[in-house]
Amino acid sequence: MYGMDHTVPLEDERGVDRAAVRELLRMTPAERVDRLIQVVATWNAMHDSAGAAARPNA
């Protein structure tokens, strides 16, 4: 058990966020699919925005 002078690390030795992994593991498969769809939509929007910013007169 961890005492007052020692905290539970948020990341493992590889830099993986343990709390995020636990959150994903608690999700149902349908919730994971919904989350993946949201992430892909966000990345697509970021990609589109970056591409528009890189083009002159866009």
C-alpha positions in Angstrom: 0.0 0.0 0.0 1.2 3.5 -0.7 1.8 5.9 2.2 1.5 9.7 2.3 5.0 10.1 1.0 4.5 7.8 -2.1 1.9 8.3 -4.8 0.6 5.8 -7.4 2.2 6.7 -10.7 -0.1 7.8 -13.5 2.1 6.3 -16.1 4.0 3.0 -16.3 7.7 2.8 -17.3 6.8 3.1 -21.0 4.7 6.2 -20.6 1.4 4.5 -20.8 -1.4 6.3 -18.9 -2.7 3.6 -16.5 -5.8 5.6 -15.6 -6.8 5.9 -19.3 -6.2 2.2 -19.9 -8.4 1.3 -16.9 -11.1 3.6 -18.2 -11.1 1.9 -21.6 -11.2 -1.5 -20.0 -14.3 -0.6 -18.0 -16.2 0.4 -21.2 -18.5 -2.0 -23.1 -17.5 -2.9 -26.7 -20.2 -0.5 -27.9 -18.9 2.3 -25.8 -15.4 1.6 -27.2 -16.7 1.8 -30.7 -18.4 5.1 -30.0 -15.2 6.5 -28.4 -13.2 5.4 -31.4 -15.6 7.1 -33.8 -15.3 10.3 -31.7 -11.5 10.1 -31.8 -11.3 9.5 -35.5 -13.7 12.4 -36.2 -11.6 14.7 -34.0 -8.4 13.7 -35.8 -10.1 14.1 -39.2 -11.2 17.6 -38.2 -7.7 18.5 -37.0 -6.2 17.1 -40.3 -8.7 19.1 -42.4 -8.0 22.2 -40.4 -4.3 21.9 -40.7 -4.5 21.3 -44.4 -6.7 24.3 -44.9 -4.3 26.4 -42.9 -1.4 25.2 -45.1 -3.1 26.2 -48.4 -2.8 29.8 -49.4 -6.1 31.6 -49.9 -8.1 28.8 -48.2 
